[in-house]
Amino acid sequence: WGRLRARLLANRLHYLGRLPESALEVVRGLAISGEIRSYSTFVNTAMTAVLDQYKPTSLYDPCSGWGERMLTCAQRGVMYTGTDISEAVVQAHKSLINRLGLTHADVTLGDSATRDMRGGSHEMVLTCPPYGDTEIYTSHGAENLDDEAFLEWWKQVVSMSVAPSTRVFAFQISEKWRKRMSAVVQSVLGEQWHLVDGIDASASLNHFQRARSRQKHRGETMVVFERL
């Protein structure tokens, strides 16, 4: 029973008479069973709630990820500027920009802890940073740091991301990191900024994921700070 083939065959007993329609379906089954770990996608429900509330015309994303936030901004007519440390991710962003003819989107390769956006004109910072070492995206990203170094990296990201024109700082994060990373944001931004919302970002997950989130406290929250 320790062999992968045996476990797959046992799993198929639940689906007698039905064959997988594609290789993707097989991979999805392996991910659900826990045999492989796949990268999660960003669910933009909480992001759209923030955009609806504050109606920014420009947004900076220090952790660009797979492109969901860029495409959400494109759909809403919001100017998007992003940074990501993965060369492959940035190339994919640029490919999307070219293929879709996006005129108000730009993504730069680099470490957001050192890219200085303090002189920018963006009205909002909104991102989904790594959840510590939960997912390893590259060999040189912040997800490879220990907890103390990761929080120091996040401190530098916050410091470098906010411009005089920025009025909202929002980030989607897991329950494990929410309090510590929120405390860092508050300490960096200072008394002019206040925590104004914590939007449940796990509401649109499927029932398997929701059950797991309740049991292990792994739900996601969009934390929103506003300059008052």
C-alpha positions as CSV (number, residue, x, y, z in Angstrom):
1,W,0.0,0.0,0.0
2,G,3.0,2.2,0.1
3,R,3.4,2.1,-3.6
4,L,1.8,4.9,-5.7
5,R,0.3,2.4,-8.2
6,A,-1.5,0.4,-5.5
7,R,-3.0,3.6,-4.0
8,L,-4.1,4.8,-7.4
9,L,-5.8,1.5,-8.1
10,A,-7.6,1.5,-4.8
11,N,-8.8,5.1,-5.5
12,R,-10.2,4.0,-8.9
13,L,-12.4,1.5,-7.2
14,H,-14.6,4.4,-6.3
15,Y,-15.0,5.3,-9.9
16,L,-15.7,2.0,-11.6
17,G,-16.8,2.3,-15.2
18,R,-15.4,5.8,-15.5
19,L,-12.0,6.5,-17.1
20,P,-10.0,9.7,-16.8
21,E,-10.7,12.0,-19.7
22,S,-7.3,13.6,-19.7
23,A,-3.8,13.7,-18.1
24,L,-4.9,16.8,-16.3
25,E,-7.7,15.0,-14.6
26,V,-5.2,12.4,-13.3
27,V,-2.9,15.1,-12.0
28,R,-5.9,16.8,-10.3
29,G,-6.8,13.6,-8.6
30,L,-3.2,13.1,-7.3
31,A,-3.3,16.7,-5.9
32,I,-6.6,16.1,-4.1
33,S,-5.2,12.9,-2.6
34,G,-2.1,14.6,-1.4
35,E,0.3,12.6,-3.5
36,I,1.6,15.7,-5.2
37,R,1.6,19.4,-4.2
38,S,0.5,21.8,-6.8
39,Y,0.6,25.6,-6.8
40,S,-2.6,27.3,-5.7
41,T,-4.4,29.8,-7.8
42,F,-5.4,33.3,-6.5
43,V,-9.2,33.6,-6.0
44,N,-10.0,37.2,-6.8
45,T,-13.3,37.5,-4.9
46,A,-11.8,39.5,-2.1
47,M,-9.7,41.6,-4.5
48,T,-12.8,42.7,-6.5
49,A,-14.5,43.6,-3.2
50,V,-11.6,45.9,-2.4
51,L,-11.6,47.4,-5.9
52,D,-15.3,48.0,-5.6
53,Q,-14.9,49.7,-2.2
54,Y,-12.0,52.0,-3.0
55,K,-12.1,52.4,-6.8
56,P,-8.4,52.9,-7.5
57,T,-7.2,53.9,-10.9
58,S,-3.7,52.5,-10.3
59,L,-2.3,49.5,-8.3
60,Y,1.1,48.2,-7.5
61,D,1.5,44.4,-6.9
62,P,4.9,43.5,-5.3
63,C,4.3,39.8,-5.8
64,S,2.7,39.4,-9.2
65,G,2.2,35.6,-9.1
66,W,0.4,33.8,-11.9
67,G,-1.3,36.9,-13.4
68,E,-4.8,36.8,-11.9
69,R,-4.5,40.2,-10.3
70,M,-3.1,41.7,-13.5
71,L,-6.0,40.3,-15.5
72,T,-8.5,41.5,-12.8
73,C,-7.1,45.0,-13.1
74,A,-7.3,44.8,-16.9
75,Q,-10.9,43.9,-16.6
76,R,-11.6,46.8,-14.3
77,G,-9.6,49.4,-16.2
78,V,-7.0,49.8,-13.4
79,M,-3.4,50.5,-14.3
80,Y,-1.3,47.6,-13.0
81,T,2.4,47.6,-12.1
82,G,3.9,44.4,-10.8
83,T,7.2,42.9,-9.6
84,D,8.1,39.2,-9.4
85,I,11.4,37.4,-8.7
86,S,10.7,34.6,-11.1
87,E,12.0,35.1,-14.6
88,A,9.6,32.5,-16.0
89,V,6.6,34.2,-14.3
90,V,7.6,37.7,-15.7
91,Q,8.0,36.3,-19.2
92,A,4.5,34.7,-18.9
93,H,3.1,38.1,-17.8
94,K,4.7,39.9,-20.7
95,S,3.4,37.2,-23.1
96,L,-0.1,37.8,-21.7
97,I,0.3,41.6,-22.1
98,N,1.3,41.2,-25.7
99,R,-1.3,38.6,-26.7
100,L,-4.2,40.5,-25.1
101,G,-2.9,43.9,-26.1
102,L,-3.0,45.3,-22.6
103,T,-1.9,48.9,-22.5
104,H,-2.1,49.6,-18.8
105,A,-0.1,46.8,-17.4
106,D,3.7,46.3,-16.7
107,V,5.6,43.6,-14.8
108,T,9.3,43.9,-13.9
109,L,11.7,41.2,-12.9
110,G,13.2,41.8,-9.4
111,D,13.0,41.5,-5.7
112,S,10.2,43.7,-4.3
113,A,12.1,44.1,-1.1
114,T,14.7,46.2,-3.1
115,R,12.6,47.7,-5.9
116,D,11.9,51.2,-4.8
117,M,8.3,52.3,-5.6
118,R,8.2,55.0,-3.0
119,G,8.3,57.6,-5.8
120,G,5.4,56.0,-7.7
121,S,1.9,57.4,-8.3
122,H,-0.1,54.2,-7.5
123,E,-3.2,54.7,-5.3
124,M,-3.3,51.1,-4.0
125,V,-0.9,48.3,-3.1
126,L,-2.6,44.9,-3.3
127,T,-0.8,41.6,-3.4
128,C,-0.7,38.0,-2.3
129,P,2.8,37.4,-0.9
130,P,4.2,33.9,-0.2
131,Y,2.7,32.1,2.8
132,G,6.1,31.5,4.3
133,D,7.5,28.3,3.0
134,T,4.0,26.8,2.3
135,E,4.8,26.7,-1.4
136,I,8.3,26.9,-3.0
137,Y,8.0,28.8,-6.2
138,T,11.7,29.3,-6.9
139,S,15.0,28.5,-5.3
140,H,15.8,32.2,-4.5
141,G,12.4,33.6,-3.4
142,A,11.4,34.7,0.1
143,E,9.7,31.4,0.6
144,N,13.1,29.8,1.1
145,L,13.8,32.0,4.2
146,D,13.3,31.1,7.8
147,D,10.5,32.8,9.7
148,E,12.5,35.7,11.1
149,A,14.2,36.4,7.7
150,F,10.9,36.1,5.9
151,L,9.2,38.7,8.2
152,E,12.2,41.0,7.6
153,W,11.8,40.6,3.9
154,W,8.1,41.4,4.2
155,K,9.1,44.5,6.2
156,Q,11.3,45.7,3.4
157,V,8.6,45.0,0.8
158,V,6.1,47.1,2.7
159,S,8.6,49.9,3.1
160,M,9.5,50.0,-0.6
161,S,5.9,49.7,-1.9
162,V,4.0,52.7,-0.5
163,A,4.1,56.0,-2.3
164,P,2.7,59.4,-1.2
165,S,-0.3,58.8,-3.4
166,T,-1.0,55.4,-1.9
167,R,-4.2,55.3,0.2
168,V,-4.8,51.5,0.6
169,F,-2.5,48.6,1.4
170,A,-4.1,45.2,1.1
171,F,-2.7,41.7,1.0
172,Q,-4.2,38.2,1.0
173,I,-2.7,35.8,3.4
174,S,-3.2,32.6,5.3
175,E,-4.4,32.5,9.0
176,K,-0.9,31.2,10.0
177,W,0.8,34.4,8.9
178,R,-2.0,37.0,9.2
179,K,-1.3,38.5,12.6
180,R,2.5,38.6,12.3
181,M,2.5,40.1,8.8
182,S,-0.3,42.6,9.7
183,A,1.8,43.7,12.7
184,V,4.7,44.3,10.4
185,V,2.6,46.4,8.1
186,Q,1.3,48.5,11.0
187,S,4.8,49.0,12.4
188,V,6.2,50.1,9.0
189,L,3.3,52.4,7.9
190,G,2.8,54.0,11.2
191,E,-0.1,55.8,13.0
192,Q,-1.6,57.4,9.9
193,W,-2.6,53.9,8.7
194,H,-5.4,51.8,10.2
195,L,-6.5,48.2,9.8
196,V,-10.0,48.7,8.4
197,D,-11.1,45.3,7.1
198,G,-10.4,41.6,7.0
199,I,-12.3,40.1,4.1
200,D,-12.8,36.3,4.1
201,A,-11.1,35.2,0.9
202,S,-11.8,31.5,1.3
203,A,-15.6,31.7,0.8
204,S,-15.3,30.7,-2.9
205,L,-13.2,27.6,-2.2
206,N,-14.7,24.2,-2.8
207,H,-16.3,22.2,0.1
208,F,-13.2,20.0,0.5
209,Q,-11.0,23.0,0.9
210,R,-13.4,24.8,3.2
211,A,-13.6,21.8,5.5
212,R,-9.8,21.6,5.6
213,S,-9.6,25.3,6.4
214,R,-12.0,25.1,9.3
215,Q,-10.3,22.1,10.8
216,K,-6.7,23.4,10.4
217,H,-7.3,27.1,10.4
218,R,-5.9,27.6,6.9
219,G,-8.5,30.0,5.6
220,E,-7.3,33.1,3.7
221,T,-8.0,36.7,4.6
222,M,-7.6,39.9,2.5
223,V,-6.2,42.3,5.1
224,V,-6.9,45.9,4.3
225,F,-5.1,49.0,5.7
226,E,-6.2,52.5,4.9
227,R,-4.4,55.8,5.2
228,L,-6.7,58.1,7.3
